[in-house]
Amino acid sequence: MTLSLFSQFASPTLIGIPLMLIALLAPWFLFPTPCNRWLTNRTITIQSWFVKTFTKQIFTPLNTPGHKWALILTSLMIFLLGINLLGLLPYTFTPTTQLSLNLGLAVPLWLATVAIGFRNQLTASLGHFLPEGTPTPLIPILIIIETISLFIRPMALGVRLTANLTAGHLLIQLISTATMALLFSSPIVSTLTFITLLLLTILEIAVAMIQAYVFVLLLSLYLQENT
């Protein structure tokens, strides 16, 4: 039972060839390419509205130097949103349930924000390690605590995204298994379980969207702190 539950998180293979790359590229093939026509279809209009609204929401609080990250963070949001939502379809694989992938996204981007802070405002960046007015005996302890909190940020980004999506997928599989097991023995309970499954699926769609947004939002907050 344990193996069957967690086997859905194993990277799929075909003739021994990992299909992770196809799962990562799939969202980009589904998004339409913007055209230069005056009148566009509804799909491109909705996509343009989403990109404009998201960019305005994320980058309004940032300083002007942080606006250079608009393309990177918007592309990351679309990428995570597409992967998370496609992973809810039957017989699909969700790459963002892999902690290695999430850390591979979180660590370089977080490190880039820290490097920008040290390059552009070294004094202010070092000042975060020691708040003003700290008593002298607490200075070594606070420096250690602030250093740990700084290095734990990318871990928190990756673990949060992985844990939320993994928990949701496990709950969906458990409830769907219970629905099928109770179908003939107790149809009424099976119906109630199926309704619960539908509600949980709607919740997971919301979680998939929110987690992608939170991932990018936290990166923008780190960027705001260093610019």
Order of alpha helices (4+ residues) and beta strands (2+ residues): alpha-beta-beta-alpha-alpha-alpha-alpha-alpha-alpha-alpha-alpha
